[in-house]
Amino acid sequence: MAEHAHDEHTAHKQSPVAASIVGLLIALFFGWAFALLNGGSWTSGVIVAAIILAAHTLWMIWVTDNRDQ
């Protein structure tokens, strides 16, 4: 098995759709938290941060965790 900086989870490989839904919900939660820290508004900075977090999450689930299959 190749060494990865990311801890692999078998749930990602067994059910990537469910993992993606959970990951996107987590990204939405953090986006909401960033918005609250920013006075409650979804500014462009908050939206960009949430999109980057969501994209990173999906990349880790669909690409990195499935690389060695």
All heavy atoms as TSV, in Angstrom:
chain	resi	resn	atom	element	x	y	z
A	1	MET	N	N	0.843	-1.170	0.000
A	1	MET	CA	C	0.000	0.000	0.000
A	1	MET	C	C	0.889	1.234	0.000
A	1	MET	O	O	1.850	1.324	0.733
A	1	MET	CB	C	-0.900	-0.017	1.234
A	1	MET	CG	C	-1.796	1.190	1.272
A	1	MET	SD	S	-2.759	1.467	2.787
A	1	MET	CE	C	-3.345	-0.081	3.266
A	2	ALA	N	N	0.537	2.185	-0.801
A	2	ALA	CA	C	1.319	3.417	-0.888
A	2	ALA	C	C	1.039	4.302	0.321
A	2	ALA	O	O	-0.048	4.287	0.892
A	2	ALA	CB	C	0.963	4.165	-2.167
A	3	GLU	N	N	2.035	5.050	0.716
A	3	GLU	CA	C	1.880	5.968	1.839
A	3	GLU	C	C	1.155	7.227	1.365
A	3	GLU	O	O	1.484	7.803	0.343
A	3	GLU	CB	C	3.251	6.346	2.397
A	3	GLU	CG	C	3.985	5.188	3.028
A	3	GLU	CD	C	3.312	4.696	4.301
A	3	GLU	OE1	O	2.747	5.528	5.033
A	3	GLU	OE2	O	3.338	3.481	4.532
A	4	HIS	N	N	0.166	7.643	2.126
A	4	HIS	CA	C	-0.579	8.860	1.816
A	4	HIS	C	C	-0.595	9.753	3.048
A	4	HIS	O	O	-0.598	9.282	4.179
A	4	HIS	CB	C	-2.032	8.543	1.428
A	4	HIS	CG	C	-2.161	7.774	0.157
A	4	HIS	ND1	N	-1.869	8.302	-1.072
A	4	HIS	CD2	C	-2.529	6.490	-0.064
A	4	HIS	CE1	C	-2.069	7.395	-1.998
A	4	HIS	NE2	N	-2.472	6.278	-1.408
A	5	ALA	N	N	-0.631	11.039	2.819
A	5	ALA	CA	C	-0.748	11.967	3.928
A	5	ALA	C	C	-2.153	11.912	4.522
A	5	ALA	O	O	-2.364	12.202	5.679
A	5	ALA	CB	C	-0.428	13.381	3.467
A	6	HIS	N	N	-3.117	11.518	3.699
A	6	HIS	CA	C	-4.509	11.435	4.132
A	6	HIS	C	C	-4.786	10.049	4.688
A	6	HIS	O	O	-4.393	9.049	4.116
A	6	HIS	CB	C	-5.419	11.702	2.929
A	6	HIS	CG	C	-6.863	11.470	3.200
A	6	HIS	ND1	N	-7.604	12.284	4.005
A	6	HIS	CD2	C	-7.703	10.509	2.774
A	6	HIS	CE1	C	-8.844	11.841	4.050
A	6	HIS	NE2	N	-8.926	10.765	3.319
A	7	ASP	N	N	-5.472	9.998	5.825
A	7	ASP	CA	C	-5.867	8.703	6.381
A	7	ASP	C	C	-6.996	8.134	5.541
A	7	ASP	O	O	-8.042	8.758	5.391
A	7	ASP	CB	C	-6.346	8.850	7.828
A	7	ASP	CG	C	-5.235	9.257	8.761
A	7	ASP	OD1	O	-4.075	8.928	8.476
A	7	ASP	OD2	O	-5.532	9.912	9.769
A	8	GLU	N	N	-6.781	6.950	4.998
A	8	GLU	CA	C	-7.811	6.322	4.184
A	8	GLU	C	C	-8.904	5.759	5.075
A	8	GLU	O	O	-8.656	5.266	6.158
A	8	GLU	CB	C	-7.206	5.205	3.347
A	8	GLU	CG	C	-6.236	5.696	2.311
A	8	GLU	CD	C	-5.697	4.572	1.459
A	8	GLU	OE1	O	-6.312	3.488	1.442
A	8	GLU	OE2	O	-4.678	4.776	0.819
A	9	HIS	N	N	-10.111	5.858	4.599
A	9	HIS	CA	C	-11.252	5.292	5.298
A	9	HIS	C	C	-11.918	4.299	4.365
A	9	HIS	O	O	-12.213	4.629	3.221
A	9	HIS	CB	C	-12.251	6.383	5.683
A	9	HIS	CG	C	-11.666	7.448	6.546
A	9	HIS	ND1	N	-11.427	7.274	7.880
A	9	HIS	CD2	C	-11.247	8.700	6.251
A	9	HIS	CE1	C	-10.899	8.368	8.378
A	9	HIS	NE2	N	-10.769	9.256	7.408
A	10	THR	N	N	-12.170	3.096	4.835
A	10	THR	CA	C	-12.792	2.094	3.966
A	10	THR	C	C	-14.188	2.520	3.556
A	10	THR	O	O	-14.664	2.125	2.497
A	10	THR	CB	C	-12.827	0.718	4.650
A	10	THR	OG1	O	-13.531	0.835	5.888
A	10	THR	CG2	C	-11.427	0.193	4.899
A	11	ALA	N	N	-14.859	3.327	4.364
A	11	ALA	CA	C	-16.198	3.798	4.004
A	11	ALA	C	C	-16.164	4.619	2.722
A	11	ALA	O	O	-17.115	4.588	1.944
A	11	ALA	CB	C	-16.792	4.623	5.141
A	12	HIS	N	N	-15.081	5.342	2.477
A	12	HIS	CA	C	-14.973	6.128	1.250
A	12	HIS	C	C	-14.937	5.215	0.030
A	12	HIS	O	O	-15.537	5.514	-0.992
A	12	HIS	CB	C	-13.718	6.985	1.257
A	12	HIS	CG	C	-13.753	8.081	2.264
A	12	HIS	ND1	N	-12.701	8.932	2.438
A	12	HIS	CD2	C	-14.686	8.474	3.157
A	12	HIS	CE1	C	-12.984	9.808	3.390
A	12	HIS	NE2	N	-14.192	9.541	3.846
A	13	LYS	N	N	-14.222	4.118	0.131
A	13	LYS	CA	C	-14.113	3.196	-0.996
A	13	LYS	C	C	-15.382	2.373	-1.180
A	13	LYS	O	O	-15.773	2.064	-2.294
A	13	LYS	CB	C	-12.914	2.270	-0.810
A	13	LYS	CG	C	-11.594	2.990	-0.941
A	13	LYS	CD	C	-10.430	2.040	-0.768
A	13	LYS	CE	C	-9.121	2.789	-0.881
A	13	LYS	NZ	N	-7.972	1.918	-0.708
A	14	GLN	N	N	-16.025	1.999	-0.071
A	14	GLN	CA	C	-17.213	1.160	-0.146
A	14	GLN	C	C	-18.444	1.944	-0.587
A	14	GLN	O	O	-19.300	1.413	-1.277
A	14	GLN	CB	C	-17.482	0.494	1.203
A	14	GLN	CG	C	-16.427	-0.517	1.579
A	14	GLN	CD	C	-16.597	-1.007	3.006
A	14	GLN	OE1	O	-17.397	-0.485	3.773
A	14	GLN	NE2	N	-15.814	-2.003	3.369
A	15	SER	N	N	-18.553	3.172	-0.178
A	15	SER	CA	C	-19.722	3.986	-0.508
A	15	SER	C	C	-19.327	5.441	-0.722
A	15	SER	O	O	-19.561	6.301	0.137
A	15	SER	CB	C	-20.754	3.881	0.615
A	15	SER	OG	O	-21.916	4.586	0.259
A	16	PRO	N	N	-18.728	5.736	-1.868
A	16	PRO	CA	C	-18.273	7.107	-2.094
A	16	PRO	C	C	-19.416	8.120	-2.208
A	16	PRO	O	O	-19.220	9.290	-1.888
A	16	PRO	CB	C	-17.467	7.015	-3.384
A	16	PRO	CG	C	-17.944	5.776	-4.060
A	16	PRO	CD	C	-18.373	4.851	-2.970
A	17	VAL	N	N	-20.596	7.671	-2.629
A	17	VAL	CA	C	-21.719	8.611	-2.734
A	17	VAL	C	C	-22.148	9.071	-1.341
A	17	VAL	O	O	-22.342	10.271	-1.100
A	17	VAL	CB	C	-22.899	7.971	-3.496
A	17	VAL	CG1	C	-24.115	8.880	-3.477
A	17	VAL	CG2	C	-22.497	7.663	-4.935
A	18	ALA	N	N	-22.286	8.122	-0.429
A	18	ALA	CA	C	-22.659	8.485	0.945
A	18	ALA	C	C	-21.580	9.354	1.584
A	18	ALA	O	O	-21.890	10.336	2.273
A	18	ALA	CB	C	-22.886	7.231	1.778
A	19	ALA	N	N	-20.315	9.016	1.359
A	19	ALA	CA	C	-19.219	9.816	1.898
A	19	ALA	C	C	-19.239	11.226	1.306
A	19	ALA	O	O	-18.952	12.201	2.008
A	19	ALA	CB	C	-17.879	9.136	1.618
A	20	SER	N	N	-19.594	11.340	0.034
A	20	SER	CA	C	-19.672	12.654	-0.609
A	20	SER	C	C	-20.784	13.494	0.005
A	20	SER	O	O	-20.612	14.697	0.233
A	20	SER	CB	C	-19.916	12.499	-2.106
A	20	SER	OG	O	-18.832	11.865	-2.717
A	21	ILE	N	N	-21.936	12.865	0.265
A	21	ILE	CA	C	-23.046	13.595	0.875
A	21	ILE	C	C	-22.650	14.098	2.257
A	21	ILE	O	O	-22.871	15.265	2.596
A	21	ILE	CB	C	-24.304	12.709	0.943
A	21	ILE	CG1	C	-24.825	12.459	-0.476
A	21	ILE	CG2	C	-25.384	13.346	1.816
A	21	ILE	CD1	C	-25.898	11.391	-0.562
A	22	VAL	N	N	-22.032	13.238	3.056
A	22	VAL	CA	C	-21.588	13.644	4.389
A	22	VAL	C	C	-20.537	14.750	4.283
A	22	VAL	O	O	-20.585	15.743	5.017
A	22	VAL	CB	C	-21.039	12.437	5.178
A	22	VAL	CG1	C	-20.362	12.874	6.462
A	22	VAL	CG2	C	-22.155	11.444	5.470
A	23	GLY	N	N	-19.585	14.598	3.356
A	23	GLY	CA	C	-18.553	15.615	3.174
A	23	GLY	C	C	-19.122	16.958	2.766
A	23	GLY	O	O	-18.677	18.007	3.253
A	24	LEU	N	N	-20.116	16.948	1.879
A	24	LEU	CA	C	-20.736	18.201	1.455
A	24	LEU	C	C	-21.550	18.833	2.582
A	24	LEU	O	O	-21.581	20.061	2.713
A	24	LEU	CB	C	-21.602	17.975	0.220
A	24	LEU	CG	C	-20.810	17.640	-1.047
A	24	LEU	CD1	C	-21.760	17.316	-2.192
A	24	LEU	CD2	C	-19.876	18.779	-1.425
A	25	LEU	N	N	-22.184	18.007	3.401
A	25	LEU	CA	C	-22.901	18.539	4.563
A	25	LEU	C	C	-21.929	19.182	5.552
A	25	LEU	O	O	-22.224	20.235	6.130
A	25	LEU	CB	C	-23.714	17.443	5.247
A	25	LEU	CG	C	-24.970	16.985	4.502
A	25	LEU	CD1	C	-25.602	15.793	5.207
A	25	LEU	CD2	C	-25.963	18.126	4.368
A	26	ILE	N	N	-20.774	18.553	5.741
A	26	ILE	CA	C	-19.755	19.131	6.622
A	26	ILE	C	C	-19.244	20.457	6.053
A	26	ILE	O	O	-19.077	21.439	6.785
A	26	ILE	CB	C	-18.609	18.135	6.855
A	26	ILE	CG1	C	-19.116	16.960	7.702
A	26	ILE	CG2	C	-17.406	18.802	7.518
A	26	ILE	CD1	C	-18.156	15.792	7.787
A	27	ALA	N	N	-19.015	20.505	4.732
A	27	ALA	CA	C	-18.571	21.751	4.099
A	27	ALA	C	C	-19.635	22.837	4.253
A	27	ALA	O	O	-19.306	24.005	4.507
A	27	ALA	CB	C	-18.255	21.506	2.623
A	28	LEU	N	N	-20.915	22.466	4.120
A	28	LEU	CA	C	-22.003	23.429	4.303
A	28	LEU	C	C	-22.038	23.939	5.740
A	28	LEU	O	O	-22.210	25.139	5.985
A	28	LEU	CB	C	-23.339	22.786	3.931
A	28	LEU	CG	C	-24.572	23.672	4.067
A	28	LEU	CD1	C	-24.487	24.846	3.101
A	28	LEU	CD2	C	-25.828	22.856	3.797
A	29	PHE	N	N	-21.857	23.032	6.693
A	29	PHE	CA	C	-21.829	23.432	8.104
A	29	PHE	C	C	-20.694	24.419	8.370
A	29	PHE	O	O	-20.888	25.440	9.037
A	29	PHE	CB	C	-21.683	22.201	9.011
A	29	PHE	CG	C	-21.476	22.549	10.452
A	29	PHE	CD1	C	-22.540	22.949	11.242
A	29	PHE	CD2	C	-20.208	22.504	11.016
A	29	PHE	CE1	C	-22.350	23.293	12.571
A	29	PHE	CE2	C	-20.010	22.836	12.346
A	29	PHE	CZ	C	-21.080	23.233	13.122
A	30	PHE	N	N	-19.500	24.110	7.857
A	30	PHE	CA	C	-18.383	25.026	8.069
A	30	PHE	C	C	-18.601	26.343	7.340
A	30	PHE	O	O	-18.212	27.408	7.835
A	30	PHE	CB	C	-17.056	24.382	7.662
A	30	PHE	CG	C	-16.454	23.553	8.752
A	30	PHE	CD1	C	-16.611	22.177	8.762
A	30	PHE	CD2	C	-15.744	24.136	9.784
A	30	PHE	CE1	C	-16.072	21.405	9.773
A	30	PHE	CE2	C	-15.201	23.382	10.807
A	30	PHE	CZ	C	-15.365	22.010	10.806
A	31	GLY	N	N	-19.214	26.312	6.159
A	31	GLY	CA	C	-19.558	27.551	5.467
A	31	GLY	C	C	-20.498	28.399	6.289
A	31	GLY	O	O	-20.339	29.622	6.397
A	32	TRP	N	N	-21.484	27.749	6.900
A	32	TRP	CA	C	-22.423	28.447	7.769
A	32	TRP	C	C	-21.688	29.052	8.964
A	32	TRP	O	O	-21.942	30.179	9.357
A	32	TRP	CB	C	-23.513	27.470	8.206
A	32	TRP	CG	C	-24.490	28.021	9.189
A	32	TRP	CD1	C	-25.456	28.957	8.953
A	32	TRP	CD2	C	-24.587	27.685	10.570
A	32	TRP	NE1	N	-26.159	29.207	10.109
A	32	TRP	CE2	C	-25.648	28.442	11.119
A	32	TRP	CE3	C	-23.897	26.810	11.399
A	32	TRP	CZ2	C	-26.002	28.344	12.458
A	32	TRP	CZ3	C	-24.262	26.717	12.725
A	32	TRP	CH2	C	-25.303	27.478	13.240
A	33	ALA	N	N	-20.748	28.272	9.544
A	33	ALA	CA	C	-19.972	28.774	10.675
A	33	ALA	C	C	-19.102	29.966	10.261
A	33	ALA	O	O	-18.992	30.959	11.000
A	33	ALA	CB	C	-19.100	27.664	11.264
A	34	PHE	N	N	-18.480	29.881	9.073
A	34	PHE	CA	C	-17.685	31.008	8.577
A	34	PHE	C	C	-18.576	32.241	8.393
A	34	PHE	O	O	-18.171	33.362	8.682
A	34	PHE	CB	C	-17.012	30.673	7.248
A	34	PHE	CG	C	-15.989	29.580	7.307
A	34	PHE	CD1	C	-15.765	28.787	6.185
A	34	PHE	CD2	C	-15.259	29.315	8.449
A	34	PHE	CE1	C	-14.821	27.761	6.210
A	34	PHE	CE2	C	-14.318	28.296	8.488
A	34	PHE	CZ	C	-14.099	27.517	7.364
A	35	ALA	N	N	-19.785	32.015	7.890
A	35	ALA	CA	C	-20.712	33.131	7.690
A	35	ALA	C	C	-21.090	33.761	9.025
A	35	ALA	O	O	-21.167	34.997	9.131
A	35	ALA	CB	C	-21.958	32.651	6.947
A	36	LEU	N	N	-21.326	32.935	10.045
A	36	LEU	CA	C	-21.648	33.495	11.368
A	36	LEU	C	C	-20.488	34.314	11.919
A	36	LEU	O	O	-20.699	35.364	12.537
A	36	LEU	CB	C	-22.005	32.370	12.342
A	36	LEU	CG	C	-23.371	31.732	12.154
A	36	LEU	CD1	C	-23.570	30.607	13.159
A	36	LEU	CD2	C	-24.486	32.760	12.291
A	37	LEU	N	N	-19.270	33.840	11.691
A	37	LEU	CA	C	-18.098	34.597	12.139
A	37	LEU	C	C	-17.945	35.906	11.367
A	37	LEU	O	O	-17.296	36.835	11.829
A	37	LEU	CB	C	-16.828	33.755	11.976
A	37	LEU	CG	C	-16.683	32.571	12.932
A	37	LEU	CD1	C	-15.481	31.721	12.537
A	37	LEU	CD2	C	-16.549	33.056	14.360
A	38	ASN	N	N	-18.570	35.957	10.195
A	38	ASN	CA	C	-18.477	37.130	9.336
A	38	ASN	C	C	-19.732	38.000	9.462
A	38	ASN	O	O	-20.095	38.706	8.537
A	38	ASN	CB	C	-18.276	36.681	7.880
A	38	ASN	CG	C	-17.819	37.803	6.998
A	38	ASN	OD1	O	-17.051	38.646	7.419
A	38	ASN	ND2	N	-18.301	37.810	5.761
A	39	GLY	N	N	-20.402	37.906	10.583
A	39	GLY	CA	C	-21.593	38.733	10.789
A	39	GLY	C	C	-22.866	38.104	10.259
A	39	GLY	O	O	-23.888	38.771	10.162
A	40	GLY	N	N	-22.826	36.848	9.876
A	40	GLY	CA	C	-24.027	36.152	9.418
A	40	GLY	C	C	-24.297	36.234	7.932
A	40	GLY	O	O	-25.321	35.743	7.464
A	41	SER	N	N	-23.397	36.854	7.178
A	41	SER	CA	C	-23.647	36.988	5.740
A	41	SER	C	C	-22.695	36.104	4.934
A	41	SER	O	O	-21.540	35.914	5.303
A	41	SER	CB	C	-23.495	38.443	5.306
A	41	SER	OG	O	-22.182	38.890	5.544
A	42	TRP	N	N	-23.235	35.566	3.855
A	42	TRP	CA	C	-22.452	34.718	2.943
A	42	TRP	C	C	-21.774	35.637	1.923
A	42	TRP	O	O	-22.269	35.829	0.814
A	42	TRP	CB	C	-23.358	33.709	2.245
A	42	TRP	CG	C	-23.728	32.557	3.115
A	42	TRP	CD1	C	-24.657	32.552	4.091
A	42	TRP	CD2	C	-23.145	31.256	3.088
A	42	TRP	NE1	N	-24.708	31.322	4.689
A	42	TRP	CE2	C	-23.786	30.506	4.087
A	42	TRP	CE3	C	-22.149	30.647	2.323
A	42	TRP	CZ2	C	-23.464	29.179	4.346
A	42	TRP	CZ3	C	-21.848	29.339	2.581
A	42	TRP	CH2	C	-22.479	28.612	3.578
A	43	THR	N	N	-20.651	36.198	2.308
A	43	THR	CA	C	-19.894	37.052	1.394
A	43	THR	C	C	-19.127	36.177	0.416
A	43	THR	O	O	-19.072	34.948	0.553
A	43	THR	CB	C	-18.909	37.938	2.177
A	43	THR	OG1	O	-17.989	37.092	2.865
A	43	THR	CG2	C	-19.644	38.832	3.169
A	44	SER	N	N	-18.498	36.808	-0.557
A	44	SER	CA	C	-17.753	36.039	-1.554
A	44	SER	C	C	-16.603	35.264	-0.918
A	44	SER	O	O	-16.305	34.140	-1.332
A	44	SER	CB	C	-17.235	36.950	-2.666
A	44	SER	OG	O	-16.410	37.961	-2.134
A	45	GLY	N	N	-15.977	35.810	0.104
A	45	GLY	CA	C	-14.893	35.097	0.791
A	45	GLY	C	C	-15.385	33.838	1.481
A	45	GLY	O	O	-14.731	32.793	1.440
A	46	VAL	N	N	-16.545	33.925	2.118
A	46	VAL	CA	C	-17.132	32.763	2.784
A	46	VAL	C	C	-17.517	31.708	1.753
A	46	VAL	O	O	-17.268	30.514	1.940
A	46	VAL	CB	C	-18.364	33.186	3.625
A	46	VAL	CG1	C	-19.119	31.979	4.139
A	46	VAL	CG2	C	-17.940	34.092	4.766
A	47	ILE	N	N	-18.094	32.130	0.659
A	47	ILE	CA	C	-18.501	31.197	-0.398
A	47	ILE	C	C	-17.284	30.510	-0.998
A	47	ILE	O	O	-17.285	29.290	-1.211
A	47	ILE	CB	C	-19.329	31.933	-1.473
A	47	ILE	CG1	C	-20.661	32.380	-0.870
A	47	ILE	CG2	C	-19.553	31.049	-2.694
A	47	ILE	CD1	C	-21.450	33.325	-1.743
A	48	VAL	N	N	-16.229	31.259	-1.255
A	48	VAL	CA	C	-15.003	30.671	-1.811
A	48	VAL	C	C	-14.411	29.655	-0.831
A	48	VAL	O	O	-13.997	28.558	-1.238
A	48	VAL	CB	C	-13.977	31.765	-2.178
A	48	VAL	CG1	C	-12.611	31.178	-2.472
A	48	VAL	CG2	C	-14.474	32.573	-3.361
A	49	ALA	N	N	-14.379	29.981	0.445
A	49	ALA	CA	C	-13.851	29.046	1.443
A	49	ALA	C	C	-14.676	27.764	1.481
A	49	ALA	O	O	-14.125	26.656	1.540
A	49	ALA	CB	C	-13.822	29.706	2.820
A	50	ALA	N	N	-15.996	27.879	1.431
A	50	ALA	CA	C	-16.862	26.701	1.440
A	50	ALA	C	C	-16.675	25.863	0.169
A	50	ALA	O	O	-16.656	24.629	0.230
A	50	ALA	CB	C	-18.320	27.126	1.590
A	51	ILE	N	N	-16.513	26.505	-0.966
A	51	ILE	CA	C	-16.301	25.780	-2.225
A	51	ILE	C	C	-14.963	25.055	-2.207
A	51	ILE	O	O	-14.870	23.900	-2.644
A	51	ILE	CB	C	-16.410	26.745	-3.431
A	51	ILE	CG1	C	-17.868	27.170	-3.617
A	51	ILE	CG2	C	-15.868	26.103	-4.705
A	51	ILE	CD1	C	-18.070	28.261	-4.640
A	52	ILE	N	N	-13.929	25.721	-1.709
A	52	ILE	CA	C	-12.616	25.072	-1.627
A	52	ILE	C	C	-12.677	23.860	-0.702
A	52	ILE	O	O	-12.143	22.795	-1.030
A	52	ILE	CB	C	-11.537	26.081	-1.172
A	52	ILE	CG1	C	-11.263	27.081	-2.280
A	52	ILE	CG2	C	-10.255	25.363	-0.755
A	52	ILE	CD1	C	-10.372	28.240	-1.866
A	53	LEU	N	N	-13.338	23.990	0.438
A	53	LEU	CA	C	-13.478	22.867	1.361
A	53	LEU	C	C	-14.260	21.725	0.723
A	53	LEU	O	O	-13.877	20.557	0.837
A	53	LEU	CB	C	-14.150	23.326	2.657
A	53	LEU	CG	C	-14.366	22.250	3.717
A	53	LEU	CD1	C	-13.036	21.626	4.135
A	53	LEU	CD2	C	-15.069	22.844	4.916
A	54	ALA	N	N	-15.345	22.040	0.017
A	54	ALA	CA	C	-16.144	21.008	-0.646
A	54	ALA	C	C	-15.343	20.326	-1.754
A	54	ALA	O	O	-15.375	19.094	-1.880
A	54	ALA	CB	C	-17.424	21.623	-1.215
A	55	ALA	N	N	-14.625	21.103	-2.547
A	55	ALA	CA	C	-13.824	20.521	-3.627
A	55	ALA	C	C	-12.722	19.630	-3.073
A	55	ALA	O	O	-12.476	18.532	-3.600
A	55	ALA	CB	C	-13.222	21.637	-4.485
A	56	HIS	N	N	-12.067	20.064	-2.018
A	56	HIS	CA	C	-11.018	19.257	-1.397
A	56	HIS	C	C	-11.600	17.948	-0.861
A	56	HIS	O	O	-11.016	16.878	-1.023
A	56	HIS	CB	C	-10.347	20.043	-0.274
A	56	HIS	CG	C	-9.291	19.272	0.436
A	56	HIS	ND1	N	-9.547	18.573	1.581
A	56	HIS	CD2	C	-7.979	19.057	0.145
A	56	HIS	CE1	C	-8.448	17.966	1.972
A	56	HIS	NE2	N	-7.484	18.242	1.113
A	57	THR	N	N	-12.757	18.032	-0.219
A	57	THR	CA	C	-13.411	16.844	0.320
A	57	THR	C	C	-13.735	15.856	-0.789
A	57	THR	O	O	-13.442	14.656	-0.672
A	57	THR	CB	C	-14.697	17.248	1.067
A	57	THR	OG1	O	-14.354	18.122	2.142
A	57	THR	CG2	C	-15.432	16.037	1.601
A	58	LEU	N	N	-14.332	16.327	-1.872
A	58	LEU	CA	C	-14.686	15.435	-2.979
A	58	LEU	C	C	-13.441	14.854	-3.642
A	58	LEU	O	O	-13.425	13.688	-4.042
A	58	LEU	CB	C	-15.550	16.175	-3.995
A	58	LEU	CG	C	-16.941	16.569	-3.492
A	58	LEU	CD1	C	-17.656	17.401	-4.537
A	58	LEU	CD2	C	-17.753	15.346	-3.100
A	59	TRP	N	N	-12.391	15.650	-3.770
A	59	TRP	CA	C	-11.131	15.155	-4.344
A	59	TRP	C	C	-10.568	14.017	-3.497
A	59	TRP	O	O	-10.144	12.992	-4.019
A	59	TRP	CB	C	-10.122	16.295	-4.451
A	59	TRP	CG	C	-8.799	15.843	-4.986
A	59	TRP	CD1	C	-7.702	15.475	-4.281
A	59	TRP	CD2	C	-8.448	15.691	-6.358
A	59	TRP	NE1	N	-6.692	15.113	-5.118
A	59	TRP	CE2	C	-7.117	15.241	-6.402
A	59	TRP	CE3	C	-9.128	15.910	-7.554
A	59	TRP	CZ2	C	-6.458	14.991	-7.597
A	59	TRP	CZ3	C	-8.465	15.664	-8.746
A	59	TRP	CH2	C	-7.156	15.207	-8.754
A	60	MET	N	N	-10.572	14.199	-2.179
A	60	MET	CA	C	-10.031	13.169	-1.293
A	60	MET	C	C	-10.854	11.889	-1.373
A	60	MET	O	O	-10.298	10.790	-1.341
A	60	MET	CB	C	-9.985	13.675	0.157
A	60	MET	CG	C	-9.058	14.854	0.355
A	60	MET	SD	S	-7.376	14.596	-0.220
A	60	MET	CE	C	-6.739	13.574	1.058
A	61	ILE	N	N	-12.158	12.001	-1.493
A	61	ILE	CA	C	-13.023	10.823	-1.542
A	61	ILE	C	C	-12.917	10.110	-2.882
A	61	ILE	O	O	-12.750	8.895	-2.941
A	61	ILE	CB	C	-14.490	11.217	-1.252
A	61	ILE	CG1	C	-14.626	11.656	0.198
A	61	ILE	CG2	C	-15.438	10.058	-1.552
A	61	ILE	CD1	C	-15.954	12.329	0.524
A	62	TRP	N	N	-13.025	10.846	-3.983
A	62	TRP	CA	C	-13.138	10.223	-5.305
A	62	TRP	C	C	-11.801	9.932	-5.962
A	62	TRP	O	O	-11.706	9.016	-6.778
A	62	TRP	CB	C	-13.998	11.081	-6.224
A	62	TRP	CG	C	-15.432	11.032	-5.827
A	62	TRP	CD1	C	-16.098	11.919	-5.038
A	62	TRP	CD2	C	-16.373	10.012	-6.143
A	62	TRP	NE1	N	-17.385	11.518	-4.857
A	62	TRP	CE2	C	-17.596	10.354	-5.532
A	62	TRP	CE3	C	-16.310	8.843	-6.905
A	62	TRP	CZ2	C	-18.732	9.570	-5.645
A	62	TRP	CZ3	C	-17.461	8.069	-7.019
A	62	TRP	CH2	C	-18.651	8.430	-6.397
A	63	VAL	N	N	-10.767	10.685	-5.641
A	63	VAL	CA	C	-9.485	10.495	-6.323
A	63	VAL	C	C	-8.452	9.853	-5.404
A	63	VAL	O	O	-7.947	8.770	-5.682
A	63	VAL	CB	C	-8.955	11.832	-6.897
A	63	VAL	CG1	C	-7.606	11.650	-7.538
A	63	VAL	CG2	C	-9.952	12.410	-7.896
A	64	THR	N	N	-8.135	10.519	-4.311
A	64	THR	CA	C	-7.056	10.051	-3.458
A	64	THR	C	C	-7.362	8.697	-2.831
A	64	THR	O	O	-6.511	7.802	-2.835
A	64	THR	CB	C	-6.755	11.088	-2.352
A	64	THR	OG1	O	-6.458	12.324	-2.982
A	64	THR	CG2	C	-5.588	10.653	-1.508
A	65	ASP	N	N	-8.563	8.522	-2.276
A	65	ASP	CA	C	-8.882	7.267	-1.611
A	65	ASP	C	C	-9.090	6.113	-2.576
A	65	ASP	O	O	-9.030	4.957	-2.187
A	65	ASP	CB	C	-10.127	7.411	-0.731
A	65	ASP	CG	C	-9.831	8.168	0.551
A	65	ASP	OD1	O	-8.638	8.355	0.866
A	65	ASP	OD2	O	-10.778	8.574	1.222
A	66	ASN	N	N	-9.341	6.397	-3.848
A	66	ASN	CA	C	-9.561	5.332	-4.839
A	66	ASN	C	C	-8.356	5.119	-5.746
A	66	ASN	O	O	-8.441	4.375	-6.709
A	66	ASN	CB	C	-10.801	5.641	-5.669
A	66	ASN	CG	C	-12.060	5.522	-4.850
A	66	ASN	OD1	O	-12.245	4.536	-4.142
A	66	ASN	ND2	N	-12.902	6.523	-4.907
A	67	ARG	N	N	-7.258	5.771	-5.450
A	67	ARG	CA	C	-6.067	5.704	-6.299
A	67	ARG	C	C	-5.480	4.298	-6.381
A	67	ARG	O	O	-5.009	3.873	-7.421
A	67	ARG	CB	C	-5.016	6.670	-5.766
A	67	ARG	CG	C	-3.812	6.807	-6.659
A	67	ARG	CD	C	-2.825	7.799	-6.102
A	67	ARG	NE	N	-3.456	9.120	-6.128
A	67	ARG	CZ	C	-3.020	10.142	-5.418
A	67	ARG	NH1	N	-1.986	10.018	-4.620
A	67	ARG	NH2	N	-3.612	11.310	-5.483
A	68	ASP	N	N	-5.508	3.565	-5.275
A	68	ASP	CA	C	-4.841	2.253	-5.235
A	68	ASP	C	C	-5.773	1.069	-5.461
A	68	ASP	O	O	-5.440	-0.045	-5.128
A	68	ASP	CB	C	-4.144	2.083	-3.878
A	68	ASP	CG	C	-3.037	3.098	-3.695
A	68	ASP	OD1	O	-2.408	3.457	-4.708
A	68	ASP	OD2	O	-2.830	3.543	-2.563
A	69	GLN	N	N	-6.921	1.299	-6.022
A	69	GLN	CA	C	-7.851	0.182	-6.240
A	69	GLN	C	C	-7.451	-0.639	-7.428
A	69	GLN	O	O	-6.956	-0.233	-8.393
A	69	GLN	CB	C	-9.270	0.679	-6.437
A	69	GLN	CG	C	-9.902	1.059	-5.129
A	69	GLN	CD	C	-11.370	1.393	-5.304
A	69	GLN	OE1	O	-11.877	1.553	-6.399
A	69	GLN	NE2	N	-12.063	1.510	-4.190
